[in-house]
Each structure stands twice: as structure tokens, then as C-alpha cells.
Amino acid sequence: MSRQTNVDLQPISSYALRPQAKLGQYDFPFTMNPTIGCFFGCTYCYSPWVAYGYNPDRKERFFETVHVKLDKPQHLAKELPRYAELPQHMKRVQINETSEYYLPQIRRELARQNQPDLMLGILDEFDTAWQAGNKWMLHILTKSHLILDHIEKLEAMKHMVQIEVSFATHDDAVKRRIEFFTTSIQKRLELVEELASHGLFVRIMAMPFYGDRDDMLALKDETFRRGAKAFKNKGLNYYAWSDLDTPRTFEQFIGESIPRPNGRVDLKDKSLIIKSGEYVSLNGRPKRKSVLFPIVDTDFKAESDWSAMSCELYPKNWTAILGGKNGYISP
């Protein structure tokens, strides 16, 4: 399947951390996208509209050109101290919110132009801030096994990092119809297992899940067997499956104009949701767990980490208290 892919390395951008204009109690206070654009070609992706609005060429621009913001670490070096006095539960960043960093084309172009690994530089800045007492929690979204290139750094930062691995289905035949160039389902399952084996907190995002509750249970059981600790499912609230699950080439998909409906109900099975800090089902009753920020010693080394936030490990003493100055609730 042929296609055009362009990687544009941009030395100057405006900022690193994007504060959310409207913040709910479960939202991330900050987001960060080291890149804009993605080569995965997921037919259900809403990010072209987020990045480029309703421009006619939004799909082509987003899926065929990735802009890499090379100065994000430098921005972080200035911004993290600026936000240092925030309450601890506000120091949470969702990384790769709209675009996937872990693409082979990006890695090759950075190497070809003798540029440092951008994500590694970003992780270094957050690590440096932690060591200085300015402690942030990072939530990295990915579908790509290439995140394992950073496994040593991530393991060293496991006290402050959570990885969310996204699945639209656990059926590769379905995946090939709705995700043209993503990592295979098997590689993603292996990714979950490898991350968990290094002590990293892994959450599964089943969105937009294709199938029924039994399919979702199968994915949850398989990923938890491999070490995942949290599970989130969200309905497809951007398109109808009938618009997406039809045979087409990537070129036809780029040329199509499928409108995104407004006001569609976001369907999900709440009984399957197991998160670090949100509502879960415990003995048939929805509860919410209050979670303190990980304890650190005098050298800022974590004595407890994300794994303590799993309701599988702490099934009792649930409260309805959101973290205060020293508390932390993860979405």
C-alpha cells in the first residue's frame, strides 16, 4: 500500500505544556504533543479536526505530514519551574494526546538530520524537575511498540509515568480495515507485557471498541493477564461504524469526507472500567478511590509508585475524596 509521508522538523514552537481551558475532575490539567500529524491512518481518528479544524485538506495534511517540534525540551525547562507551585494533583500531563510520536519515519528523520531523540529530551526534563522536587506525573498514549526504545528511561521513571496502550479491536482482520498502518494486535499485547515486566503502570484504552461486551471482556482479561492494571472503554462518538467498517484503500479514505456528528451519546460499559482514581465497580457499587502522590525519600526516589493505585491491589477503604494539596487522582 503506497502513500506519501513527510517529516517536517521544526526548530521553533510556541510552548510545551497546554493548560486545559475547561477542566473536569477527571481530566488532565495539561496536554503535550511533541508532534502534529500521524502516519497510522486510523479511519476513526478525530485528530485532523482538532489540529486543522474543518479545512478541506485536513485528512491529507494530518495523515501524510508530521511536524516535529524540536524545541519542546527547551520550553519545558522554562515552563516546569513556572508551574512548580501548583497543587500536586494539578501536575499531570497527557503526552501524545492527538498525535503519535513513536513512528519509524520520525526516528529515521531525526537520525538522518543528526537531531537528538525528542521524546528522550522531554523525559529528561521531567526527570530533572522531579529530582529537584518539582514532581510531575506523565501519562503517555501510544499504539506503537517503538516506545520500547525508551524502556530503560521509562523504567527509571516508573514512579512518575503511566503508559496507556490503545486498542480499537483485538481482531487483526478488523484492525486492517480501520487502522491502515498501526502496530499489529499481537505486538501491542507483547508491548503491554514488556512494559509491565519493567514495573510500569499500564492502562488499556479500548476506544473505539468494535464488538460487544464479550469482546471487551476478552481484551481486558488478556491484557490484565499480561500485566495491565487499569482499563478504560469509550464508545465511538465521532462516526457510525457503518461509515468506517467498509473496504477501502488508504487513498480512498483520504479522499472521503465523512462528517462528524454532534451530540452523539458516548456509549461505554462502566462496569468494565478500572482506573487509577475514577469510579469503579466494587461489589456492585460505584466507588472512587483517594490516592496519595507516591511517597519519596530524601533523595526523591520513589518508595511507592503507580502500582499502588490499582483497585486490584487495594479493594477496601474506598473514599469519595479527591486529592488535596498532597493528594493525586489519576484519570
Long-range contacts (C-beta under 8 A, 24 or more apart in sequence): 1-180, 1-181, 1-249, 1-250, 3-39, 3-41, 3-64, 3-250, 3-251, 4-64, 5-39, 5-64, 5-65, 5-66, 5-105, 6-64, 6-65, 6-66, 7-65, 7-66, 7-68, 7-105, 7-106, 7-108, 7-109, 8-65, 8-66, 8-67, 8-68, 9-68, 9-70, 9-109, 9-110, 9-113, 9-115, 10-67, 10-68, 10-69, 10-70, 11-70, 11-71, 12-71, 13-69, 13-70, 13-71, 13-72, 13-75, 15-75, 15-79, 16-72, 16-73, 16-75, 16-76, 16-79, 16-122, 17-75, 17-76, 17-79, 17-83, 17-93, 25-322, 25-329, 26-277, 26-278, 26-329, 26-331, 27-331, 28-92, 28-93, 28-94, 28-139, 28-331, 29-86, 29-90, 29-91, 29-92, 29-93, 30-92, 30-93, 30-94, 31-93, 31-94, 31-95, 31-97, 32-72, 32-93, 32-94, 32-95, 32-97, 32-122, 33-69, 33-95, 33-96, 33-97, 33-98, 33-99, 34-68, 34-69, 34-72, 34-95, 34-96, 34-99, 34-101, 34-118, 34-119, 34-122, 35-66, 35-67, 35-68, 35-69, 35-99, 35-100, 35-101, 35-106, 35-118, 36-62, 36-66, 36-67, 36-69, 36-98, 36-99, 37-61, 37-62, 37-63, 37-64, 37-65, 37-66, 37-67, 37-99, 38-62, 38-63, 38-66, 38-99, 38-100, 38-103, 39-63, 39-64, 39-66, 39-100, 39-103, 39-105, 39-181, 40-100, 40-103, 40-143, 40-179, 40-180, 40-181, 40-182, 41-179, 41-180, 41-181, 41-182, 41-250, 41-253, 42-168, 42-178, 42-179, 42-180, 42-182, 43-177, 43-178, 43-179, 43-180, 43-239, 43-244, 43-248, 43-253, 44-168, 44-178, 44-208, 44-236, 44-238, 44-239, 44-244, 46-238, 46-260, 47-98, 47-99, 49-260, 50-98, 51-98, 51-99, 59-253, 59-254, 59-256, 60-254, 63-254, 64-254, 66-99, 66-103, 66-105, 66-106, 68-106, 68-109, 68-110, 68-118, 69-118, 70-115, 70-118, 72-118, 72-121, 72-122, 73-118, 73-121, 73-122, 73-124, 73-125, 76-122, 76-125, 76-126, 76-129, 77-125, 80-125, 80-126, 80-129, 80-134, 80-136, 81-129, 81-134, 84-129, 84-134, 87-324, 87-325, 88-135, 88-293, 88-323, 88-325, 88-326, 88-327, 88-328, 89-293, 89-322, 89-323, 89-324, 89-325, 89-327, 89-328, 89-329, 91-134, 91-135, 91-136, 91-137, 92-136, 92-137, 92-139, 92-328, 92-330, 92-331, 93-126, 93-136, 93-137, 93-138, 93-139, 94-139, 94-141, 95-122, 95-138, 95-139, 95-140, 95-141, 96-140, 96-141, 96-142, 97-141, 100-142, 100-143, 100-144, 101-142, 102-142, 102-144, 102-145, 102-146, 102-147, 102-149, 103-144, 103-146, 104-146, 107-146, 107-149, 117-150, 119-150, 120-150, 120-153, 123-150, 123-153, 123-154, 123-157, 124-153, 126-157, 126-160, 127-153, 127-156, 127-157, 127-160, 130-157, 130-160, 130-300, 131-300, 132-300, 133-300, 135-160, 135-293, 135-296, 135-300, 136-160, 137-161, 137-162, 137-293, 137-328, 137-330, 138-162, 139-164, 139-330, 139-331, 140-164, 141-166, 141-205, 142-166, 143-179, 143-182, 143-183, 143-188, 144-182, 144-183, 144-191, 145-183, 145-187, 145-188, 145-190, 145-191, 147-191, 147-195, 148-191, 148-194, 148-195, 151-194, 151-195, 151-198, 154-195, 154-198, 154-200, 155-198, 155-199, 155-200, 158-198, 158-199, 158-200, 158-201, 158-302, 158-305, 158-306, 159-294, 159-296, 159-301, 159-302, 159-304, 159-305, 159-306, 160-294, 160-302, 160-305, 161-200, 161-201, 161-306, 162-200, 162-201, 162-202, 162-203, 162-276, 162-306, 162-330, 163-195, 163-200, 163-201, 163-202, 163-203, 164-202, 164-203, 164-204, 164-205, 164-232, 165-191, 165-192, 165-195, 165-202, 165-203, 165-204, 165-205, 165-223, 165-228, 166-205, 166-207, 167-204, 167-205, 167-206, 167-209, 167-219, 167-223, 168-206, 168-207, 168-208, 168-209, 168-210, 169-209, 169-210, 169-211, 169-215, 170-215, 170-218, 170-219, 170-222, 171-210, 171-211, 174-210, 174-245, 177-245, 177-246, 177-247, 178-210, 178-244, 178-245, 180-250, 180-253, 181-250, 189-222, 189-223, 189-226, 192-223, 192-226, 192-227, 192-228, 193-226, 193-227, 195-227, 196-226, 196-227, 196-228, 196-229, 197-227, 199-305, 199-307, 200-306, 201-229, 201-230, 201-276, 201-305, 201-306, 201-307, 201-309, 201-310, 202-227, 202-228, 202-229, 202-230, 203-228, 203-229, 203-230, 203-231, 203-232, 203-275, 203-276, 204-228, 204-230, 204-231, 204-232, 205-232, 205-233, 205-234, 206-231, 206-232, 206-233, 206-234, 207-232, 207-233, 207-234, 207-235, 207-236, 208-234, 208-235, 208-236, 208-237, 208-238, 209-233, 209-234, 209-235, 209-236, 210-241, 210-245, 213-269, 213-272, 216-269, 216-272, 217-272, 220-272, 229-274, 229-276, 229-306, 229-307, 229-309, 229-310, 229-312, 230-274, 230-275, 230-276, 230-309, 230-310, 231-272, 231-273, 231-274, 231-275, 232-273, 232-275, 233-268, 233-269, 233-272, 233-273, 234-266, 234-268, 235-265, 235-266, 235-267, 235-268, 236-267, 237-264, 237-265, 237-266, 237-267, 238-264, 274-310, 274-311, 274-312, 275-330, 275-331, 276-306, 276-309, 276-310, 276-330, 277-309, 277-328, 277-329, 277-330, 277-331, 278-329, 278-331, 280-311, 282-311, 282-315, 282-318, 287-318, 287-320, 288-318, 288-319, 288-320, 289-314, 289-318, 289-319, 290-318, 290-319, 290-320, 290-321, 290-322, 290-323, 290-327, 290-329, 291-323, 291-327, 291-328, 291-329, 291-330, 292-323, 292-326, 292-327, 292-328, 293-323, 293-326, 293-327, 293-328, 294-328, 306-330
